[in-house]
Amino acid sequence: MNEEITTKQRIIAAAAHVGFYLGGLGFLVLPFLIKTVWSGDDFIAGHAKQAFYIQLGAIVVSLLAIVLAFVLPPMIATGLAIAFLSIAWGIFAIFGAFKAMSGEEFVYPALKMVHIC
């Protein structure tokens, strides 16, 4: 990235990642709104896109795990998997926000593996 990233850009980009801590659907709505409003800013839109896709993916995986908990007998293992996913999700949200505040690009490892972003 050749241009200087402003403090405002860094804060808005970081907000997309820490939207995870809003709860409800706020963690999905906030990055979507940020990406929509600041679509002309590659730095902000890139971080918001990352946050949106990882949070959408985490919802899908969580819902799948909940369904499997009722279908498969080992509910404890499924519960532990959901807990692990939630902890990892929260840690990566903080890491993404840290990268945004540092003015750096960030790609969630899970999105890199599936070539979404």
CORJOMO-V933681 format. One record per pair of residues at least 24 apart in sequence whose C-alpha atoms are under 6 Angstrom apart, sorted by the first residue. I is the first residue (numbers start at 1). J is the second residue. D is the distance in whole Angstrom. If there is no record, write none. Layout:
# CORJOMO-V933681
i->{I I}
j->{J J}
d->{D D}
This chain:
# CORJOMO-V933681
i->{10 10 13 13 13 14 14 16 17 17 17 17 18 28}
j->{100 101 44 47 100 97 100 48 51 93 96 97 93 52}
d->{5 5 5 6 6 4 5 5 5 5 6 5 6 6}
